[in-house]
Amino acid sequence: MNSGQVHSGLVIVDKPQGWTSHDVVGRMRRLAGTRKVGHAGTLDPMATGVLVVGINRATRLLTYIVGTSKTYTATIRLGQSTVTDDAEGEVTAETSAGAVPASAIRAAVEELTGSISQVPSSVSAIKVNGERAYNRVRSGEEVVLPPRPVTVHSFDIADIRRENDGAVQDLDVTVSCSSGTYIRALARDLGAALGVGGHLTVLRRMEVGPYTLAQASTLEELAQDFRLLGIDEAARALFPVRELSSTEALDLSHGRRISASAGGDCGGSPRNDAGDQRPVAAFAPDGALIALLENRGSEAKPTLVFAPGQAGS
């Protein structure tokens, strides 16, 4: 395909294990025939599941998707700590978790639910003086990142299993959390709270904002059928909606302000994880996305304008 054949929109990818998010973007550039491709939120190579990829003008929506909440399924192993807080790193300590009762595990999980202060895993993509933390760790440097506030909306245990002759316990969990939450760090902190250490062995992202695994396609499936969520449909799922008159659509397409929406048009907008009000997606009478709007007093100001009549291209 070339860029004349692939319109602007989002591709919901079911990322395979062993691939970096950058690897997926590279493959999508070849499939879409355009270099204008980006993703909304890195997944570790070990992780699988939802990776939202923007194509052409839909890359302009990615910044709003990055800040949305995420849902994961994961397996946490209690009784072993690793240098990376996941199964890809070398085991640094082992303490039998066989005697830890389920009641203590559930109590510790409860303490890690809600608004918490979390120290991100040192092997992360966070930059320290311009360099990724994971590069510093791999070069032998000891990296301790500052804590940051995150919100764990829910942290549910589906199963607890004893493995390795009872020396470790594996927990199957589902976590819904704010942007910026590290599931590896939850595994590490849960193990630390129980005094036995812990790390992540499986991670699968099920949801990113309104986009779910049910909408996702594997890379093999996309090579056969390039499923694109059009930019109009993608924006309707992500933002509250304002339907425009023809005159309003024309004004906005030229960057001019229009009157502020009355009541419900801008109502119901979910705030992102930073607590900021999200903009409103404004659509022309033909259903094309024209702009993203923010109310400023009696006027609505376009913060991002899409070309009229080309919102689906």
C-alpha positions as CSV (number, residue, x, y, z in Angstrom):
1,M,0.0,0.0,0.0
2,N,1.1,3.6,-0.4
3,S,0.0,6.8,1.4
4,G,-2.6,7.5,-1.3
5,Q,-4.4,4.2,-0.4
6,V,-4.3,4.4,3.4
7,H,-6.4,7.1,5.0
8,S,-5.8,8.7,8.3
9,G,-6.9,6.8,11.4
10,L,-5.9,4.5,14.2
11,V,-4.8,0.9,14.0
12,I,-5.4,-1.1,17.2
13,V,-2.6,-3.6,17.2
14,D,-2.3,-6.7,19.3
15,K,1.4,-6.4,19.9
16,P,3.3,-9.7,20.0
17,Q,5.7,-10.7,22.7
18,G,9.4,-9.9,21.9
19,W,8.6,-6.8,19.8
20,T,9.3,-3.3,20.9
21,S,6.7,-0.6,20.2
22,H,9.2,0.9,17.8
23,D,9.4,-2.4,15.9
24,V,5.6,-2.3,15.5
25,V,5.7,1.3,14.2
26,G,8.3,0.2,11.6
27,R,6.1,-2.6,10.4
28,M,3.1,-0.3,10.3
29,R,5.0,2.2,8.1
30,R,5.6,-0.6,5.6
31,L,2.1,-1.8,5.7
32,A,0.5,1.7,5.4
33,G,3.0,3.0,2.9
34,T,3.7,6.2,4.9
35,R,6.3,7.3,7.4
36,K,3.7,9.4,9.3
37,V,3.1,6.7,12.0
38,G,3.3,6.9,15.8
39,H,2.1,5.1,18.8
40,A,0.3,6.1,22.0
41,G,2.2,4.6,24.9
42,T,5.1,2.2,25.0
43,L,4.6,-1.5,25.8
44,D,7.7,-3.4,27.0
45,P,9.0,-6.1,24.7
46,M,7.8,-8.8,27.1
47,A,4.2,-7.4,27.1
48,T,1.5,-8.1,24.6
49,G,-1.8,-6.5,23.8
50,V,-3.3,-3.2,22.8
51,L,-0.9,-0.7,21.2
52,V,-2.7,2.2,19.6
53,V,-1.0,3.3,16.4
54,G,-1.8,6.5,14.6
55,I,-1.6,6.8,10.8
56,N,-1.1,10.1,8.9
57,R,-3.2,13.0,10.4
58,A,-4.5,10.7,13.2
59,T,-1.0,11.0,14.8
60,R,-2.2,14.3,16.0
61,L,-4.7,12.5,18.3
62,L,-2.0,10.4,20.0
63,T,-1.1,12.9,22.6
64,Y,-4.7,12.8,24.0
65,I,-4.7,9.0,24.0
66,V,-1.4,8.7,25.9
67,G,-3.0,10.3,29.0
68,T,-6.0,7.9,29.2
69,S,-6.4,5.1,31.7
70,K,-5.2,1.6,30.9
71,T,-6.3,-2.0,31.9
72,Y,-4.0,-5.0,32.1
73,T,-4.1,-8.6,32.9
74,A,-0.8,-9.8,34.5
75,T,0.8,-12.6,36.5
76,I,2.9,-11.6,39.5
77,R,5.4,-14.0,41.0
78,L,6.0,-13.7,44.7
79,G,9.3,-15.1,46.1
80,Q,11.7,-13.8,43.6
81,S,13.1,-10.3,42.8
82,T,14.8,-9.4,39.5
83,V,16.9,-6.5,38.3
84,T,14.2,-5.4,35.9
85,D,11.2,-6.2,38.1
86,D,10.0,-8.6,35.3
87,A,10.9,-12.0,33.9
88,E,13.4,-10.6,31.5
89,G,15.9,-9.6,34.2
90,E,18.3,-11.6,36.3
91,V,17.0,-12.9,39.6
92,T,18.6,-10.9,42.4
93,A,17.0,-12.4,45.4
94,E,14.9,-15.4,46.4
95,T,12.8,-15.8,49.5
96,S,10.3,-18.6,50.0
97,A,6.8,-17.3,49.6
98,G,5.1,-20.5,50.6
99,A,4.1,-19.4,54.1
100,V,2.5,-16.1,52.9
101,P,-1.3,-16.5,53.4
102,A,-3.8,-15.4,50.8
103,S,-5.3,-12.9,53.4
104,A,-1.9,-11.1,53.7
105,I,-1.6,-11.0,49.9
106,R,-5.1,-9.5,49.5
107,A,-4.4,-6.9,52.3
108,A,-1.2,-5.8,50.6
109,V,-3.0,-5.5,47.2
110,E,-5.6,-3.3,48.9
111,E,-2.8,-1.0,50.1
112,L,-1.6,-0.6,46.5
113,T,-5.1,0.4,45.3
114,G,-6.2,4.0,44.9
115,S,-4.1,7.1,44.8
116,I,-0.5,6.0,45.6
117,S,3.1,7.2,45.3
118,Q,5.0,4.9,43.0
119,V,8.7,4.7,42.2
120,P,8.9,3.7,38.6
121,S,11.0,0.7,37.6
122,S,14.6,1.7,37.0
123,V,14.5,-0.2,33.7
124,S,12.0,2.2,32.1
125,A,11.8,4.6,29.2
126,I,11.9,7.6,31.6
127,K,14.7,10.0,30.7
128,V,17.4,10.8,33.2
129,N,19.5,13.8,32.0
130,G,18.5,13.1,28.5
131,E,19.1,9.4,28.5
132,R,16.6,6.5,28.9
133,A,16.8,5.0,32.4
134,Y,17.1,1.5,31.0
135,N,20.2,2.4,29.0
136,R,21.9,3.7,32.2
137,V,21.0,0.5,34.1
138,R,22.3,-1.7,31.3
139,S,25.6,0.2,31.3
140,G,26.0,-0.7,35.0
141,E,24.7,2.5,36.6
142,E,22.5,2.4,39.6
143,V,19.4,4.4,38.8
144,V,16.7,5.4,41.4
145,L,13.9,7.4,39.9
146,P,11.8,9.8,42.0
147,P,8.3,8.7,43.1
148,R,5.3,10.0,41.2
149,P,1.6,10.0,42.0
150,V,-0.5,7.4,40.2
151,T,-3.9,6.0,40.6
152,V,-4.7,2.3,40.6
153,H,-8.4,2.3,40.0
154,S,-8.8,-1.4,40.6
155,F,-6.4,-4.3,41.5
156,D,-8.2,-7.6,41.4
157,I,-6.8,-11.1,42.1
158,A,-8.3,-13.8,39.8
159,D,-6.2,-16.7,41.0
160,I,-3.3,-17.7,43.4
161,R,-1.2,-20.7,42.6
162,R,1.8,-22.3,44.3
163,E,4.7,-23.2,42.0
164,N,8.3,-24.5,42.3
165,D,7.3,-26.9,45.1
166,G,5.5,-24.1,46.9
167,A,8.5,-21.8,47.1
168,V,6.8,-19.1,44.9
169,Q,3.2,-18.0,44.5
170,D,1.9,-16.8,41.2
171,L,-1.0,-14.3,41.2
172,D,-3.2,-13.7,38.1
173,V,-4.5,-10.2,38.4
174,T,-6.4,-7.5,36.5
175,V,-5.3,-3.9,37.0
176,S,-7.0,-0.7,35.8
177,C,-4.8,2.3,36.4
178,S,-3.9,5.8,35.4
179,S,-1.4,6.7,32.7
180,G,2.2,6.4,34.0
181,T,1.5,3.5,36.3
182,Y,4.1,0.7,36.0
183,I,2.7,-2.8,36.6
184,R,6.2,-4.1,37.1
185,A,6.6,-1.6,40.0
186,L,3.3,-2.9,41.5
187,A,4.7,-6.4,41.4
188,R,7.9,-5.3,43.0
189,D,6.2,-3.3,45.7
190,L,3.7,-6.1,46.4
191,G,6.6,-8.5,47.0
192,A,8.5,-6.0,49.1
193,A,5.4,-5.4,51.3
194,L,5.1,-9.1,51.9
195,G,8.8,-9.5,52.6
196,V,9.5,-12.0,49.9
197,G,10.1,-10.0,46.7
198,G,8.1,-10.1,43.5
199,H,8.3,-9.6,39.8
200,L,6.1,-9.6,36.8
201,T,6.1,-12.8,34.6
202,V,3.2,-12.0,32.2
203,L,1.7,-8.7,31.0
204,R,-1.1,-8.1,28.5
205,R,-2.7,-4.7,27.9
206,M,-6.5,-5.1,27.4
207,E,-7.6,-1.5,27.1
208,V,-6.2,2.0,26.3
209,G,-8.9,4.6,27.0
210,P,-11.9,3.6,24.8
211,Y,-9.9,1.2,22.6
212,T,-10.0,-2.5,23.5
213,L,-8.4,-5.8,22.7
214,A,-11.6,-6.8,20.9
215,Q,-10.8,-4.1,18.3
216,A,-7.2,-5.2,17.9
217,S,-5.6,-7.1,15.1
218,T,-2.3,-9.0,15.0
219,L,0.4,-7.9,12.6
220,E,-0.2,-11.1,10.5
221,E,-3.9,-10.2,10.3
222,L,-3.1,-6.6,9.3
223,A,-0.8,-7.8,6.5
224,Q,-3.8,-9.5,5.0
225,D,-6.5,-7.0,6.0
226,F,-5.4,-3.5,7.0
227,R,-8.1,-2.6,9.5
228,L,-8.2,1.1,10.1
229,L,-10.4,2.9,12.6
230,G,-11.1,6.1,10.7
231,I,-10.2,9.4,12.2
232,D,-13.8,10.4,12.5
233,E,-14.8,7.3,14.4
234,A,-11.7,7.4,16.5
235,A,-12.4,10.9,17.6
236,R,-16.0,10.2,18.4
237,A,-14.9,7.4,20.8
238,L,-12.2,9.6,22.5
239,F,-13.8,12.9,23.0
240,P,-17.2,14.4,23.7
241,V,-18.9,15.6,20.5
242,R,-20.3,18.8,19.1
243,E,-22.3,18.7,15.9
244,L,-21.7,21.9,13.9
245,S,-23.8,23.8,11.4
246,S,-22.3,24.3,7.9
247,T,-21.4,27.9,8.8
248,E,-19.6,26.9,12.0
249,A,-17.7,24.1,10.2
250,L,-16.5,26.6,7.6
251,D,-15.4,29.1,10.2
252,L,-13.5,26.5,12.2
253,S,-11.9,25.1,9.1
254,H,-10.2,28.5,8.7
255,G,-9.2,28.7,12.3
256,R,-11.9,31.2,13.3
257,R,-13.6,31.0,16.7
258,I,-17.3,30.2,17.0
259,S,-19.7,30.7,19.9
260,A,-19.2,28.5,22.9
261,S,-21.3,25.4,23.1
262,A,-24.4,25.6,25.2
263,G,-24.6,23.1,28.0
264,G,-24.5,19.5,26.8
265,D,-22.3,19.8,23.8
266,C,-19.2,20.0,26.0
267,G,-20.6,18.2,28.9
268,G,-19.7,14.6,29.9
269,S,-16.1,15.1,28.9
270,P,-13.9,12.8,30.9
271,R,-10.8,14.4,32.3
272,N,-7.5,12.8,31.6
273,D,-5.3,11.3,34.3
274,A,-3.7,14.7,35.0
275,G,-7.2,16.0,35.8
276,D,-7.3,18.3,32.7
277,Q,-10.5,18.8,30.8
278,R,-10.4,17.1,27.4
279,P,-11.3,19.1,24.3
280,V,-14.5,18.6,22.3
281,A,-14.5,17.0,18.8
282,A,-16.4,19.1,16.4
283,F,-18.0,17.5,13.4
284,A,-19.5,18.9,10.1
285,P,-23.0,18.0,9.1
286,D,-21.6,15.3,6.8
287,G,-19.9,13.7,9.8
288,A,-16.3,14.8,9.1
289,L,-14.1,15.8,11.9
290,I,-13.3,19.5,11.6
291,A,-11.5,20.5,14.8
292,L,-10.9,20.0,18.5
293,L,-12.4,22.8,20.5
294,E,-12.0,24.4,23.9
295,N,-14.5,26.9,25.4
296,R,-13.0,30.2,26.2
297,G,-15.6,32.3,27.8
298,S,-18.4,33.0,25.3
299,E,-16.3,31.6,22.4
300,A,-15.0,28.1,21.4
301,K,-11.5,28.2,20.2
302,P,-10.1,25.5,17.8
303,T,-7.0,23.9,19.3
304,L,-6.4,21.6,16.4
305,V,-8.0,22.0,12.9
306,F,-8.5,19.3,10.3
307,A,-9.0,20.2,6.7
308,P,-12.7,20.5,5.7
309,G,-13.9,17.7,3.5
310,Q,-10.8,15.6,4.1
311,A,-11.4,14.4,7.7
312,G,-11.4,10.9,6.6
313,S,-8.3,11.0,4.5
